[in-house]
Amino acid sequence: MKKIILINFIFLFLSAPLVYAQKEKIINLPNFDKRKIHFGYYLGVNNNSFNIKYWDQGGVDRPIDPGSPINPIPEGGHMFVDVNSKLGFNIGFVIDYKLHKNINLRFEPGLRSNTKELTFINVNFYDGYSGTTDNVREVSGTYLHMPLLVKFSTNRLNNIRPYVIGGIAYDYNFSSNEKNPDDNYDIEFRMTANNFMYEVGLGIDLYFDFFKFTPSIRGIFAMNNELILDDIHDYSDTGRPYSSPWTGPIEFLGTSGVFLNLTFE
């Protein structure tokens, strides 16, 4: 259902400027883009999930353990973790600095909030090894999102101006539990607080009488591993590989998602 809504929105997003260009002939805010610096704010929604990679299935990086979740591989559409993400929101402000008539440097600090439900599909939940069947975690995240982006715009056509945008971002996760001494055995899912992302997207500037309105679609992808891996947390006394039925099979876990911003400048 979410995919159908997203496809319909993208269709409307791409077709709306054509209709707008046919109707609008008066040039609004003719001197807006001559400013060296200007400000704005944005509101939006996101659907952020996790990109998850697992330890080598062939036993190259780690020895095969017949009792580990690597052998056998769980059946079904998911390897070891099923991520069910829910819609979240974005809010923040914009500082735009003009580098060239078609190139702008943008700083867009703000807050992102999102909730994900993780279901761990692991045979060790059911073989008596872990001593638990508690295989669901709700991961709520509130992030300070601080992206530095470069915006490449086309020449203005009447009152529309398409663009592409991309750059890097620093995210601070207020809900990371990074310094929490408890772990999944205590029903606490731990992630790193300091993270780096890269962000890409496309959008359209629409010029009105008193402001510029900019809808944009963005993608965000983690550069670092957000999962805390060590020999203390989520680690049983047996010392066996993959001893944690929650995080044991995971080599990399990082944010991956899409969001819509509505910007007013």
N, C-alpha and C positions, 0 to 999 in steps of 0.2 A: 504493500500500500504506500509506504514511504517513497519507494522508487517511482511509482506512478505519479505521485504528487510532485516529486522533484523533476521528472521529465516534462510534465505539463508546465511547471513554472519556467523551466529553461526555454521551452517553446515560446511562452508569452514574453519572457525576458528578451529574446532575440527578435521577436516580431513587433513588439511595442514601439521601438524607435522608428520603424518604417511608417507606421500609422501616424506617429507624432510628427515626423518630418513632413508628411504630406499636409497636415493641418496647420502647422505653425510656420508663419512667414515673418513675423516681427522678431527682430533680434533683441533678445533680452540680455541684460547685463553685458553689454558689449565690451566693457573695460575690465571685467572680472579677472580674466587670465593675465592681465598685465601686472597684477600685484606680485611683488616679490615674495610676500609671505601672507598667508591667510589661515583662518581657523574654522573648525566645525566640530560636529559631534555625530555619533552613529548609534543606532539600535539594531539589533539583529537576533537571529536564532541560529543554533548550531546542532549538528548531529555528529558528535565526535565518538569514535570507537577506538579500538586498539589494533595496531599491527603487531602480530605475535609470531615469533620464530622459535622453533624448538631445537633442542640439541640434536646432533646428527643421528639419524635413525639407523645408520649402518654400523654404529659403534666405533667410528673412527676417532671422534673426540673423547668419547667415554666408553668404557667396556660395557658390553651387553650384560644386563643383570636379568635373569629369567623372572624375577619377582618385581621388576621395575615397571612403570607405566609405558616404557618404550616397547616392551615385549610382553604381551601382544599389543599392537596398535589398536586403540578403540575404534569400533565400527561406527559408521554414520557420517554426517556431513561435516563434523568438526573433529579436529585432531584431539586436543586435550582441553581446550577452553572455548566455551560458547559465550560470545559477548552480545548482550542485548542492550543497545544504547537507547537513551531517551532524549527527546528534544530539550536543549538548554537555551540560554539567552546570552547575548553579548551587549555590552554598553561601554562607551568610551568617548574620547575626543580626538580631534585631528589637528596636527600642526603640519602645514604644507609649505614647502620652500621651493620656489621656482629655480631650476637649474638651467633650463632651456625652454623655448616655446613649446616643445613637445615632451619635455622630461621634467618631472618633479620628484623631490625627495620628501617622503612623508613619514611622520612619526605618529603612530596611532595607539597610544596606551589605553588600556581598558580592562574590564573584568569579563571573564567567561565562566559560566557555570554549567555543569553537565553531570548527569548521573548514568552510570552503567552497571548492569547486573552481570556478574561473571559466574558461569556454571562450570565447574571443573569436572571433566569427564575422565576419571582416573580409576583404574582397576584397584588401586591400593585403598580406595575408600571402602571396598566391599570384601577384601580378603582378610580383614582383621589386623592387617599390618599397621595401619594408621591409628586404629582405635577410635575412629569417628566416621560418620556419614554426613558431616556438615560440609557440603560441597558447593554452597552458594554464598557469594559475597556481593554486597551492594557497595559500589565504589562511587562516592560523591566527591566531585572536585570543584573547587572554586579557584580560579587562576588569575593572577595578575599577568596580563598579556601585554608585552611591550615590543611590538614589531617596528623595525626600520625598513622601509620599503622604497622601491624605485618605481615610479609610475610612468609608463610610456603611452602617450596619447596621440591619436590621429589629429589632423587639422579639423577645426570645428566646422560642422555643416549645419547652417541655420542655428538651431538651439540644441543640438546633440553632439556628443563627442565621445566615441568609444575609446577604450584603453585596455591595456594589460598591466598587471602589477605583480611584483614579486620581491622577496627579500628574506631576511632572517628575523627571528624573534626570540626573546628571552621570556620564559614563563616561570612564575613562582607559584607552586601549588600549596595553597593554605591548608588543604586537607590531606596532605601527603602521609602523615603519621611517621615520617622518616625517623624522628627521635623517640618514638614510642617504644619502650622496652618490650611490649607485648607483640606477638606475631599471630599467624593464622591459627595456631593451636589455642590462642586466646581470643579468636574471632576478630582479629585486627589485620587488615590488609595494608601493607606498607609500600610506599612508593617514594621516589626521590622528590625533594622539594624544588631543586633548581634544575631547569631543563631548557634545552635549546631546540627551536623548530625552524623549518623553512616554510614559507607561505607563498602561494601563487594564486592568481585569480584574474578575472576579467570583469569589466563593468562599463557603464555608460553614464556620462555626465549629461543631465537634463537641466537646461537653463530656464528659470522662471523669472517673474517680475522682480522678486526681492531676494531670491536665494537660488542656490544650485542644489539639485537633488540627484543623488548618485546611488542607484542600486548596484550591488556587486556580488558575485559568487566567488568564494575563496576555498582553497584547499589548504590544509595544514598537516604537516608531517614531522614527527619527532626525529631529531638527529641523534639523541643519546638514549641509552636504555633507562627507562623510568622505573624498572623493577629493581628492588634491592636484593642482591644476591650475596650471601656471605655464609660462613660456617657456624653461625650462632642462631640466627632466626630461621624459622621453618625448617629445622634440621633435627632429626631424631637422634637418639643415643646409639642407634645401630651403626651409624657411620656408613650406611650403604648409599650408593649413588641414587639420586632422585628420591631421597628419603622424605621430602615434603610432598604430600599428595596434592598440594595446591600449586606450588611454584617449581617443584622439582624438574619437570620436563621443559621448562621455559628458559630459553637462552636470551631472548630479547622481547621486551614489551614496550611499545611506544605509541603515543597518541597519533591517530590518523583519522581525519574527518573532513567534513565540508560544512561551510556556514554561509549564511546570507547576511549582508550588512546593508542597511539603509542609512545613507550619510546625508547630512544637511550642512552646507557650507555657505 
